[in-house]
Amino acid sequence: MASCTSTPTEKPEATPEPVKTSGIPLPSGPYTSPTNGRTYDLLYADDFATDPFSRPTWNEKWISSSSKRADLLANKYNIWLTYDGGPSTAHEETSWWRSKNVTHTPGALVLGSSWDAKANSDREYPGQVGRLSTSGLSAGFLANTVKYGRWDVVWRMDTSEDVMYAIMLYGDSGAYWPLYVEIDIAEGNGDGQNDAFFTTLHYEGGEQGHEQRRLIGDVKTTNDYSNWHRLSVDFSPNRLDYYLDGTRVVSAVTASSAGVEESGDCPDLIKQRKLPDNICYVADGAIPDSLTYHGRDLGPRTFIFQTETATEATPSTPAPTADIDWVAIYRLRE
């Protein structure tokens, strides 16, 4: 799922109705992965009790200062940007993002959607007047300072047949998508069911210069993602471990580092329950060796929450929202 390439803006507009939060405790200290055994140090944890957009903007150069890092943990700075524009290369140019759709309510950030009656029609639907705009929110302060880490979020989204979501680590190499890294922690497909999500690892390689591994696929669960759920990924050398509500659901591991052969079609193997331990063994280079992918800086939009239109919307299309209860970001201890 590609992201907007427009210039970010920093200030949302309206204030939404209060959101009932999850009650899941916000992390407050180091984390040790139950999968890889490594320890990650907490750099940022925010339950959005106060409006992050009202705080001074974080400067990445401050990461070397222990006092500034303490201030960051105390939520004295804002790391978030919203953005405007589009279209998305992933969905036939139907998506459009508006900063005004990202708002704060005590205890949550809200990614809304709205009908833009005066927006120009796009090439996919040439007769359409106006368009449904959605939301994009990004945090890029770790782009040059964290080699490996953990990203942890509590999130929910309204059930919708018209709008999907993506929570991802995403970089801009200066090339056109998808010729750079994209690690999707979770994506919804806007199918009107909201009982499944999938992860995707995009990487360079293959006959077209690009391969895509959908590590979970559209696997049905007993969950309703209009309720709160905790989604996480542990990123360590040659390994990505994905978690749902604290339980590992799938991993990607560089096959050569484990001394095994590549797994093949992981989504199909998972669907058939034939992937041992739900570990997908991938080709060398599929998992980036740091947050600088093949020597290219990931740029300003490293950690992204984004909603996109999945269908041709009309003025009567319901405008769903996605809510973020809290976010925690860690750096792998070396």
Secondary structure as the mmCIF struct_conf table of DSSP 4:
data_model
#
loop_
_struct_conf.conf_type_id
_struct_conf.id
_struct_conf.beg_label_comp_id
_struct_conf.beg_label_asym_id
_struct_conf.beg_label_seq_id
_struct_conf.end_label_comp_id
_struct_conf.end_label_asym_id
_struct_conf.end_label_seq_id
BEND BEND1 SER A 6 SER A 6
HELX_LH_PP_P HELX_LH_PP_P1 THR A 7 THR A 7
STRN STRN1 PRO A 8 THR A 9
HELX_LH_PP_P HELX_LH_PP_P2 ILE A 24 PRO A 27
BEND BEND2 GLY A 29 GLY A 29
STRN STRN2 TYR A 31 THR A 32
TURN_TY1_P TURN_TY1_P1 PRO A 34 ASN A 36
STRN STRN3 THR A 39 ASP A 46
BEND BEND3 ALA A 49 THR A 50
HELX_RH_3T_P HELX_RH_3T_P1 PRO A 52 SER A 54
BEND BEND4 ARG A 55 ARG A 55
HELX_LH_PP_P HELX_LH_PP_P3 PRO A 56 PRO A 56
STRN STRN4 THR A 57 THR A 57
HELX_LH_PP_P HELX_LH_PP_P4 TRP A 58 TRP A 58
HELX_RH_3T_P HELX_RH_3T_P2 GLU A 60 SER A 64
HELX_RH_AL_P HELX_RH_AL_P1 SER A 66 LEU A 73
TURN_TY1_P TURN_TY1_P2 ALA A 74 ASN A 75
BEND BEND5 TYR A 77 TYR A 77
STRN STRN5 ASN A 78 ASN A 78
STRN STRN6 TRP A 80 TYR A 83
STRN STRN7 GLY A 85 GLY A 85
TURN_TY1_P TURN_TY1_P3 THR A 89 GLU A 93
STRN STRN8 TRP A 97 TRP A 97
HELX_RH_3T_P HELX_RH_3T_P3 SER A 99 ASN A 101
STRN STRN9 VAL A 102 THR A 105
TURN_TY1_P TURN_TY1_P4 PRO A 106 GLY A 107
STRN STRN10 ALA A 108 LEU A 111
STRN STRN11 SER A 114 ASP A 116
TURN_TY1_P TURN_TY1_P5 ALA A 117 LYS A 118
BEND BEND6 ALA A 119 ALA A 119
HELX_LH_PP_P HELX_LH_PP_P5 ASN A 120 SER A 121
BEND BEND7 ARG A 123 TYR A 125
TURN_TY1_P TURN_TY1_P6 PRO A 126 GLY A 127
BEND BEND8 GLY A 130 GLY A 130
STRN STRN12 ARG A 131 SER A 133
STRN STRN13 THR A 134 THR A 134
STRN STRN14 GLY A 136 ALA A 139
TURN_TY1_P TURN_TY1_P7 PHE A 141 THR A 145
BEND BEND9 LYS A 147 TYR A 148
STRN STRN15 GLY A 149 MET A 157
BEND BEND10 GLU A 161 ASP A 162
STRN STRN16 VAL A 163 TYR A 170
BEND BEND11 GLY A 174 ALA A 175
HELX_LH_PP_P HELX_LH_PP_P6 TYR A 176 TYR A 176
TURN_TY1_P TURN_TY1_P8 TRP A 177 PRO A 178
BEND BEND12 LEU A 179 TYR A 180
STRN STRN17 GLU A 182 GLY A 188
BEND BEND13 GLY A 192 GLY A 192
BEND BEND14 ASP A 195 ASP A 195
STRN STRN18 ALA A 196 TYR A 203
BEND BEND15 GLU A 204 GLU A 204
BEND BEND16 GLY A 206 GLY A 206
TURN_TY1_P TURN_TY1_P9 GLU A 207 GLN A 208
BEND BEND17 GLY A 209 GLY A 209
STRN STRN19 GLU A 211 ARG A 214
BEND BEND18 LEU A 215 ILE A 216
BEND BEND19 ASP A 218 ASP A 218
STRN STRN20 VAL A 219 LYS A 220
BEND BEND20 THR A 222 THR A 222
TURN_TY1_P TURN_TY1_P10 TYR A 225 SER A 226
BEND BEND21 ASN A 227 ASN A 227
STRN STRN21 HIS A 229 SER A 236
TURN_TY1_P TURN_TY1_P11 PRO A 237 ASN A 238
STRN STRN22 ARG A 239 LEU A 244
TURN_TY1_P TURN_TY1_P12 ASP A 245 GLY A 246
STRN STRN23 THR A 247 THR A 254
HELX_RH_AL_P HELX_RH_AL_P2 ALA A 255 ALA A 258
TURN_TY1_P TURN_TY1_P13 GLY A 259 GLY A 259
HELX_RH_AL_P HELX_RH_AL_P3 CYS A 266 LYS A 271
TURN_TY1_P TURN_TY1_P14 GLN A 272 ARG A 273
BEND BEND22 LEU A 275 LEU A 275
HELX_RH_3T_P HELX_RH_3T_P4 PRO A 276 ASN A 278
STRN STRN24 ILE A 279 VAL A 282
TURN_TY1_P TURN_TY1_P15 ASP A 284 GLY A 285
BEND BEND23 ALA A 286 ILE A 287
BEND BEND24 ASP A 289 LEU A 291
STRN STRN25 THR A 292 TYR A 293
TURN_TY1_P TURN_TY1_P16 HIS A 294 GLY A 295
STRN STRN26 ARG A 296 ASP A 297
BEND BEND25 PRO A 300 PRO A 300
STRN STRN27 PHE A 303 THR A 309
BEND BEND26 THR A 311 THR A 311
TURN_TY1_P TURN_TY1_P17 PRO A 315 SER A 316
BEND BEND27 THR A 317 THR A 317
STRN STRN28 ALA A 322 LEU A 332
#
